[in-house]
């Protein structure tokens, strides 16, 4: 009996704190719970979107970092080749027996360097295009994914 009296006592106390005639209906409680559930789903969805966006930035920065490393290697290689060609030309020019031979060496060196620099420029352009594409790829894929998620969340 003491258990029943406590329950009745608790009901009396809780109804004493509510204004007279105020009852929270089951429909109101269900609507509140449904609203809270929807808010939690929306929060989880937006949190997932933010995490995905962070991942996209990390992938993009990783691609850019790799691209910068590739540029550094390509610049160093091009510089080494150009310096080697310059020293080779200087060695051959010092060994030239006549002005005519020196002029032929100079013409040959200029042509070879023009071709080498043209090829290096094409290589750098290709690398630039690749780095841009690789850096943008995570964003392209992610934006379409996040747009779809956002539309589902809304």
C-alpha positions in Angstrom: 0.0 0.0 0.0 2.8 2.3 0.6 3.8 2.1 -3.1 0.3 3.1 -4.2 0.2 6.0 -1.8 3.6 7.3 -3.1 2.3 7.2 -6.7 -0.8 9.0 -5.7 1.3 11.5 -3.7 3.6 12.1 -6.7 0.5 12.7 -9.0 -0.8 15.1 -6.5 2.5 17.0 -6.3 3.0 17.2 -10.1 -0.6 18.3 -10.7 -0.1 20.9 -8.0 2.7 22.5 -9.9 0.7 22.7 -13.2 -1.9 25.4 -13.7 -5.5 24.2 -13.2 -6.8 22.6 -16.4 -3.4 22.2 -17.9 -2.8 18.7 -19.3 -0.1 17.8 -21.8 -1.9 15.7 -24.3 -0.4 12.6 -25.9 -0.6 14.4 -29.3 1.4 17.3 -28.0 4.0 15.0 -26.5 4.2 13.0 -29.8 4.6 16.2 -31.8 7.3 17.4 -29.5 9.2 14.1 -29.7 8.8 14.0 -33.5 10.1 17.6 -33.8 13.1 16.6 -31.6 13.7 13.5 -33.7 13.7 15.6 -36.9 16.0 18.2 -35.4 18.4 15.4 -34.4 18.3 14.0 -37.9 18.9 17.4 -39.4 21.8 18.0 -37.0 23.3 14.6 -37.9 23.0 15.4 -41.6 24.6 18.8 -41.3 27.3 17.4 -39.1 28.0 14.8 -41.7 28.1 17.5 -44.4 30.7 19.5 -42.4 32.8 16.4 -41.9 32.6 15.6 -45.6 33.6 19.2 -46.5 36.6 18.9 -44.1 37.6 15.7 -45.9 37.3 17.4 -49.2 39.7 20.1 -48.1 42.1 17.5 -46.8 42.0 15.6 -50.1 42.4 18.8 -52.2 45.3 20.0 -50.1 47.0 16.6 -50.3 46.7 16.8 -54.1 48.1 20.3 -54.2 50.9 19.2 -51.9 51.8 16.3 -54.2 51.6 18.7 -57.2 54.0 21.2 -55.5 56.4 18.3 -55.0 56.1 17.3 -58.6 56.7 20.9 -59.7 59.8 21.1 -57.5 61.2 17.9 -59.0 60.4 19.1 -62.5 62.0 22.5 -61.9 65.1 20.9 -60.4 65.4 18.5 -63.3 64.9 21.3 -65.9 67.5 23.5 -64.1 70.0 20.6 -64.0 69.5 19.9 -67.7 69.9 23.5 -68.6 73.0 24.0 -66.5 74.5 20.8 -67.9 73.7 22.0 -71.5 75.4 25.3 -70.7 78.5 23.7 -69.4 78.6 21.3 -72.3 78.4 24.2 -74.7 81.1 26.1 -72.8 83.4 23.1 -73.0 82.8 22.7 -76.7 83.1 26.4 -77.4 86.5 26.6 -75.6 87.6 23.7 -77.8 86.5 25.4 -81.1 89.3 25.8 -83.6 87.7 28.7 -85.5 85.2 31.4 -85.3 83.1 29.6 -87.8 83.0 26.5 -85.7 82.2 28.6 -82.6 79.3 30.2 -84.5 78.0 26.7 -85.6 78.2 25.5 -82.0 76.4 28.7 -80.8 73.6 28.2 -83.4 73.3 24.5 -82.5 73.2 25.3 -78.8 70.6 28.0 -79.3 68.4 25.7 -81.3 68.7 22.8 -78.8 68.0 25.2 -75.9 65.0 26.6 -77.6 63.6 23.1 -78.2 64.4 22.0 -74.6 62.8 25.1 -73.1 59.7 24.7 -75.4 59.4 21.1 -74.2 59.9 22.1 -70.6 57.1 24.7 -71.0 54.8 22.1 -72.4 55.7 19.7 -69.5 55.0 22.4 -66.9 51.6 23.2 -68.6 50.6 19.6 -68.6 51.6 19.3 -64.9 49.7 22.5 -64.0 46.6 21.1 -65.7 46.9 17.8 -63.9 47.5 19.5 -60.5 44.4 21.7 -61.1 42.3 18.8 -62.1 43.5 16.6 -59.2 42.9 19.4 -56.7 39.4 20.2 -58.0 38.3 16.5 -58.3 37.4 16.0 -54.6 35.4 19.3 -54.7 33.5 18.3 -57.9 32.6 14.9 -56.4 31.9 16.3 -53.0 29.7 19.2 -54.1 27.4 16.8 -55.9 27.3 14.4 -53.0 26.7 17.2 -50.4 24.0 18.8 -52.6 22.2 15.5 -52.7 22.6 15.1 -48.9 21.5 18.7 -48.3 18.3 18.2 -50.4 17.5 15.0 -48.5 18.0 16.8 -45.2 15.8 19.7 -46.1 
